[in-house]
């Protein structure tokens, strides 16, 4: 068999076998092969060489893509994938994404279980449609594969956002409030630690000064009464206030506390704060993730709608270019460009 | 030619004379029309498939002692009815087109004979 004829029939065979049962594809191929061989034989009888006759027979038959697609279309394998069919599923999805949430937003009260519904259904459509396209190995494999991936990711996000965390968009505001409260509690703990650290440094400084001037330093476990203390800060409310080197007239509660517990107190306070901080940070982090996710899900409808519109336009453009390409190839075959 | 060819009717017409295989149909159309209907052969097999599904024709593999088996197509009763229907349509169409396109020619002839 001439190599041109062999490769031509091979290409038709490949396309037919993808979508038709092997016996049916084989039957078509056999028939086309016989047709070509008779056509070649006739031309050879008329005086053409085998090569020239083969070229002419193949040219008359038309491009392998068109012949195979014609047969597939006759078997309703390609006909059902018309532009409209391809376009209407994404259009339906876009419509669902745009219309249903708006309609549901008008419903009061919205049952909790109904909220994720507009997200679940189109996502299922996307997955099934894409899967069907991939199974039938259509030309639009790339955009459909992208759509499939988008659909799958969207579906996972749906589940995580609405089922896994148990949050709804409605509780988003409450969560933000809780986060602010946590932050203020942490700030308070931090200020306590700072106050303790300042108190210690003031105590150390005061003790050193008292020792230098031969004054009595405050003693642990000793209660100072008014006027009996060794020295006292001028302003008890301020831990950063200056210390005066004179006997205190009143008991310094803060110093007494300090002298009782010393470093142990400050260490415990610091450890507690670090612990609290770690717990709250972890909590905040997970809740922030959930909040981001829920916030994202709020805008999700629009996002997926836009993505799908893009894919729809892509599909249509792809089909348009595909049609033009096939038409051009067909014309070139008819003019014998490939001969 | 500016008129759209009814390929289905032509194939049905080619099978009236008796069973034919794909190449035979194309050849008979080409030869019967003196090369005017040079059908794109790649279009024939999808067309035959469709016509089989509609029940107009039937394809059968015919064993041959001299060469490989060939698939021949036979016109069925439904196909004959469809062909009769298409013939009627064609008569009306050709008559209407003839009435419009050939009127000047007839008038011209009449003028010549009077002149």
Interface residues (C-beta under 8 A of the other chain):
Chain A: X27 X28 X30 X31 X32 X34 X35 X38 X39 X42 X60 X61 X62 X63 X66 X67 X70 X71 X73 X74 X75 X334
Chain B: X21 X22 X23 X26 X27 X40 X41 X42 X43 X45 X46 X47 X49 X50 X53 X68 X70 X71
